[in-house]
Structures are given as structure tokens and as C-alpha cells.
Amino acid sequence: MNTVSRRLLLSLASAMALGPFASAGAADAYPSKPLKIVVGYSAGGAVDAIARSVGQRLSTLLGQPVVVENKPGAGTNIAVKSVIASPADGYTLLMAANALAVNPSLFQPAPYDIDRELTPIASVGRVPVVFAVRAESALKTLPDLVAAAKAKPSGVTVATPGNGATPHLAMELFQHTAGLSLKHVPYKGGAQAITDVLGGHVDVVAVNALEVLPLAKSGKLRVLAVMSADRSAVLPGVPTVAESGYPGFEASVWYGIVGPAGLPKPVIAQLHDAVQKAIESPEVRDQLAAAGGVPLPGPTAQFEKLIKTDVARYGKLIRDANIKPD
């Protein structure tokens, strides 16, 4: 055997012998550079604020800078596709919300395939959708809204932040559950929807709890019901839809961290554990509370099930109600 062949053989033998240890060392090295959390919404909104709060904690826990990058547009599809196209190394993540599960049915052709192109990592938090009316409204409770809608089908107008937005889908789910017909009035965001309810131009607004909190506290808006499974800590006196006569009803906005397909299992586990610790911190809890929400801890499998459940139920709703994006 010549010298070159002998060296090659020895090199291969060494690589085989050290392979498992080399792989373990590479896994242990993660993360070795800054991480990026992509947000599909503009800076300053609830998702952006929560992403930055979680990012700060992750930076401390992982020992690397965590940068938040805003990529708004196309109903968050631009942000999602940018993460799908990134290397599967755990350095580019997405702070996702319900739109992730809604868009494959809302947009045609489907902009992405969650099962094939993305990796769920960890849920972060949940914020309820609420029904609210102006203080002077004759509708004092959710049963009042139901009675008015049944007495005059499509006579009760409901403003939402837009077609396909979570509050719109929550409204559609409720009218299906309650067996009534509401008249949907879509807006380009929650602020104008709330303004027109305050002005008496629309009867009810369905919107994230965050957007009504200041007006509810000042007495200008009355919240009829929250759509979370449990009462909201920031609106403790407001009943849930479930306890108002519709057991099992739930419609909330959730937030969670996902990455591109093919992430190594050790990286998923490390990120999941770090997110769990981050959402237990006072800083992140306070940020979620400011948005009207609560942390949503749990294993990765639980988060994956949540996404799949929403894909199925919202997909059916979108098809049955023929909902189109704005």
C-alpha cells in the first residue's frame, strides 16, 4: 500500500471513529452566531412587540444576539416564504400567528405547505378575540346580540379588521355555532372598525382584546364576551362565549415560533426549551398581558396539533362561507 493510500485509509478510519463525537460537538455549538426572528407585520404592533420581548430573553438564554426583522405584506405570506427559503440551521425563525394556519385556505393557490415546508417549535401566547359595543348600545350582553340577530337576520352589523382576519373568522364561527346571521362589515384594520362602532355606524366590533382594552377601561366600549376558553385576566368581569350558552366555543389569536423544514431535532429541542423559559419571565408575561393575553406553554407536539386543528377548522369555514382575502 503506498503512502497516499495509507494516509487516506487512516483519515477515513479516524473520521468514522470520531463521527458521533464530531456531530455531538457541532450540535453543542449551536448557536454560534446571531439569530433572526422574522415578523410578518409592521413594527410597533402586538406581534412585533411580543417578538422583541421574546427575542431579548432568548438572547440572554442562548448567549447570542437575536434580531427582529419586519417583513409585512401579502397577509404575512412574504415573511413566511422568506423563512421557508432560509437554511434549516435554526438561525432564521418566524414569530407566527393564526394567519399561518389560515392563509393556505384563504389564498389560492396555497402560498405554502405547512407540513412540508415548516417546522413548529414552540407556542408563545394566546390573546382572545372579543365582541364589543359602544357604551350607549342597547345590546348589554351576548344573549342580547343573539336575540337581536335572530329577530332580524343580517340586521346586526359586525365590524372586523378585514376579510380573513382572525376576528372575522371568529365572527363567522360564532354565527354558525349560534345559528344566526350577522352582517359583516370589513375594514382595513381594527382602529377604523372601532371608530365606526363608537360613532354608531356599526353595531358591534369583533377584534383582538388588545385593541379594545383602553376604551373598555375608560367606559367608552362595553365588551359583551371574550372568545377564549377561559376568562381574560385583563377583563375578568366579562364572560366567555362558552359560559354564555355555547360550551366548547373558543376563538383566540395565538403566537408561536416556527422555522423552515428540516431543522435538526437537537436544535428544535434547544429552541423549544429556551422559548418555554422566555415566556415564563416577567418581561414576556408583562408584554403578553399588555396585549390582553397569557403565555401558552407546552410541548412542541401540542403546538403542532394547535396549528393542524386551526388549518382544518378555518379551512372548512373559509370554503363553506366562500371567504376571500381583501
C-alpha positions in Angstrom: 0.0 0.0 0.0 1.5 3.3 -1.0 1.9 6.3 1.4 -1.1 8.2 -0.1 -3.4 5.2 0.2 -2.3 4.6 3.7 -2.9 8.2 4.7 -6.4 8.1 3.1 -7.3 4.9 4.9 -6.2 6.3 8.2 -8.1 9.5 7.6 -11.3 7.6 6.9 -10.9 5.4 9.9 -10.4 8.5 12.1 -13.4 10.2 10.7 -15.5 7.1 11.3 -14.3 6.7 14.9 -14.8 10.4 15.7 -18.0 10.9 13.7 -20.5 10.7 16.6 -18.4 12.9 18.7 -17.9 15.4 15.9 -21.7 15.5 15.4 -22.3 16.0 19.0 -19.8 18.8 19.1 -21.5 20.5 16.2 -24.9 20.3 17.9 -23.4 21.5 21.2 -22.0 24.5 19.4 -25.5 25.8 18.5 -26.0 28.7 18.5 -22.7 30.1 17.4 -23.9 33.3 15.7 -26.8 35.8 15.9 -30.4 34.5 15.4 -33.1 36.3 13.4 -36.9 36.3 14.2 -38.9 37.4 11.2 -42.3 39.1 11.8 -44.9 39.4 9.1 -46.3 42.6 10.5 -45.1 46.2 10.7 -43.0 47.4 13.7 -45.0 48.6 16.7 -47.9 46.1 16.6 -48.7 43.4 19.1 -46.8 40.6 17.2 -43.8 42.8 16.8 -43.7 43.8 20.4 -44.1 40.2 21.6 -41.4 39.0 19.2 -39.0 41.7 20.5 -39.7 40.8 24.1 -39.2 37.1 23.5 -36.1 37.8 21.4 -34.5 39.7 24.3 -35.0 36.8 26.6 -33.8 34.3 24.0 -30.6 36.3 23.5 -29.8 36.0 27.2 -30.7 32.3 27.4 -28.8 31.3 24.2 -25.9 33.7 24.6 -26.3 35.2 21.1 -27.9 38.4 19.7 -31.4 38.0 18.5 -32.6 40.4 15.8 -36.2 41.0 14.8 -36.8 41.7 11.1 -40.2 43.0 10.0 -41.4 41.7 6.6 -45.0 42.9 6.3 -47.1 42.3 3.2 -49.4 39.7 1.4 -51.1 38.8 4.7 -47.8 37.6 6.2 -47.0 35.4 3.2 -43.8 37.3 2.3 -42.4 36.7 5.8 -43.4 33.0 5.8 -41.8 32.4 2.4 -38.6 34.1 3.4 -38.3 31.7 6.4 -39.1 28.7 4.2 -36.3 29.7 1.9 -33.8 30.1 4.7 -31.2 27.4 5.7 -32.5 24.8 8.1 -30.0 25.6 10.7 -32.0 27.3 13.5 -30.8 30.8 12.8 -33.8 32.1 11.0 -37.2 31.8 12.8 -40.7 33.2 12.4 -43.0 34.6 15.0 -46.2 33.2 13.6 -49.8 34.0 14.4 -53.1 32.5 13.3 -52.6 33.7 9.7 -50.0 30.9 9.3 -52.8 28.4 9.6 -55.4 30.4 7.7 -53.5 31.5 4.6 -53.2 28.1 2.9 -57.0 28.1 2.5 -57.6 31.9 2.2 -55.2 32.4 -0.7 -55.4 30.3 -3.9 -53.2 28.7 -5.0 -52.0 28.0 -1.5 -48.8 30.1 -0.8 -47.1 27.3 1.1 -47.5 23.8 2.6 -47.1 23.9 6.4 -46.5 20.2 6.8 -43.7 20.0 4.1 -42.1 23.4 4.4 -42.2 24.5 8.0 -41.2 23.2 11.5 -43.3 24.1 14.5 -41.1 24.8 17.5 -43.0 26.3 20.4 -46.2 28.2 21.2 -45.7 31.6 22.9 -49.1 33.0 23.9 -52.7 33.5 23.3 -54.9 36.6 23.0 -58.7 36.4 22.9 -61.0 37.9 20.3 -63.9 39.9 21.8 -67.3 41.2 20.9 -67.7 44.9 21.9 -70.3 47.6 21.5 -70.3 51.3 22.3 -71.4 52.2 25.8 -74.8 53.6 24.7 -75.7 50.4 22.8 -79.0 48.6 23.6 -77.0 45.4 23.4 -76.0 44.8 27.0 -75.0 41.1 26.8 -74.1 38.4 24.3 -77.7 36.9 24.6 -79.0 40.4 23.7 -76.9 40.3 20.5 -78.2 36.8 19.7 -81.8 37.7 20.3 -81.5 40.8 18.1 -79.8 38.9 15.2 -82.5 36.1 15.4 -85.3 38.7 15.4 -83.8 40.4 12.4 -81.4 38.2 10.3 -78.5 40.2 9.0 -79.8 43.2 10.9 -76.9 43.3 13.3 -73.8 44.7 11.8 -70.4 43.5 12.9 -67.1 45.3 12.1 -63.9 43.4 11.8 -60.3 44.3 10.8 -60.8 42.7 7.4 -61.8 39.6 5.4 -60.0 36.5 6.6 -58.6 38.2 9.7 -58.9 36.1 12.9 -61.7 38.3 14.3 -63.7 37.9 11.0 -63.2 34.1 11.1 -64.2 34.1 14.8 -67.4 36.0 14.0 -68.2 33.5 11.2 -67.6 30.6 13.6 -69.9 32.2 16.2 -72.8 32.8 13.9 -72.5 29.2 12.6 -72.4 27.9 16.2 -75.3 30.1 17.4 -77.4 29.5 14.2 -77.8 33.2 13.3 -76.9 35.6 10.6 -74.8 38.7 11.2 -73.9 41.3 8.6 -70.1 41.5 8.2 -68.6 45.0 7.7 -64.8 44.5 6.9 -62.3 47.3 7.5 -58.6 47.8 6.8 -57.6 47.3 10.4 -59.1 47.4 13.8 -58.8 51.1 14.6 -61.3 52.3 11.9 -63.6 49.4 12.8 -63.7 50.6 16.4 -64.1 54.2 15.4 -67.2 53.5 13.4 -68.7 51.4 16.3 -68.0 54.3 18.7 -69.8 56.6 16.1 -72.8 54.4 16.0 -72.4 53.5 12.3 -71.9 49.7 13.1 -73.5 47.8 15.9 -70.7 45.5 17.1 -66.9 45.1 16.7 -65.1 41.8 16.7 -61.4 42.5 17.4 -58.4 41.4 19.4 -58.7 42.2 23.2 -55.6 44.4 22.9 -57.4 46.9 20.7 -60.4 47.5 22.9 -58.7 47.5 26.3 -58.1 51.2 26.7 -61.7 52.1 25.6 -63.2 49.4 27.7 -61.4 50.6 30.8 -62.5 54.2 30.1 -66.1 53.1 29.7 -66.5 54.0 26.0 -66.8 50.4 24.9 -68.7 47.6 26.6 -67.2 44.1 26.0 -70.0 41.6 25.6 -67.9 38.4 25.6 -64.4 37.1 25.2 -63.9 34.2 22.9 -61.1 32.5 24.8 -61.7 29.2 26.6 -61.2 31.0 30.0 -62.0 34.5 31.2 -59.3 37.1 30.4 -57.1 38.3 33.2 -57.4 41.8 31.9 -61.2 41.6 31.5 -62.1 39.4 34.5 -65.7 40.6 34.7 -66.5 39.7 31.1 -68.0 36.2 30.5 -66.7 33.9 27.8 -68.8 32.9 24.8 -68.6 29.3 26.2 -70.2 30.2 29.5 -72.8 32.4 27.8 -74.5 29.4 26.4 -72.1 27.9 23.8 -70.0 25.3 25.6 -66.7 24.5 23.9 -66.6 27.6 21.8 -63.1 29.2 21.5 -61.5 31.6 19.1 -58.2 33.3 20.0 -55.2 34.7 18.4 -52.1 32.6 19.1 -48.4 33.3 18.7 -45.7 30.8 18.2 -42.2 30.2 16.9 -41.6 28.1 13.7 -38.7 27.5 11.4 -38.0 26.1 8.0 -38.5 22.4 7.3 -35.6 20.0 8.2 -34.4 21.6 11.4 -32.2 19.2 13.4 -34.1 17.7 16.4 -31.4 18.9 18.9 -31.9 22.4 17.6 -35.7 22.2 17.9 -35.4 20.9 21.4 -32.9 23.6 22.4 -35.1 26.4 21.0 -38.2 24.9 22.5 -36.7 24.8 25.9 -35.4 28.4 25.6 -38.8 29.7 24.5 -40.5 27.9 27.4 -38.1 29.7 29.8 -38.6 33.0 28.0 -42.4 33.0 28.3 -42.2 32.4 32.0 -40.1 35.5 32.5 -41.8 38.6 34.0 -40.8 40.7 31.0 -42.6 38.5 28.4 -45.6 37.8 30.7 -46.0 41.6 31.1 -45.8 42.1 27.3 -48.4 39.5 26.7 -50.6 40.9 29.4 -50.3 44.4 27.8 -51.7 42.7 24.6 -54.6 41.2 26.6 -53.0 37.7 26.5 -51.4 35.0 28.5 -48.4 32.7 27.9 -49.1 29.4 26.1 -46.6 26.9 27.3 -46.5 23.2 26.2 -44.5 20.7 24.2 -43.8 21.1 20.5 -46.3 18.3 19.7 -49.1 20.4 21.4 -48.2 23.4 19.2 -48.2 21.3 16.1 -51.6 20.0 17.0 -52.9 23.5 17.5 -51.7 24.6 14.0 -53.2 21.5 12.4 -56.5 22.0 14.2 -56.8 25.6 13.0 -55.8 24.7 9.4 -58.7 22.2 9.4 -61.4 24.2 11.0 -60.6 27.6 9.4 -60.1 25.8 6.0 -63.6 24.4 6.2 -65.0 27.7 7.4 -63.3 29.6 4.5 -64.6 27.2 1.9 -68.2 27.0 3.3 -68.5 30.7 3.7 -66.6 31.5 0.5 -64.3 34.0 2.2 -61.9 35.8 0.1 -58.9 37.9 1.1 -59.1 41.7 0.9 
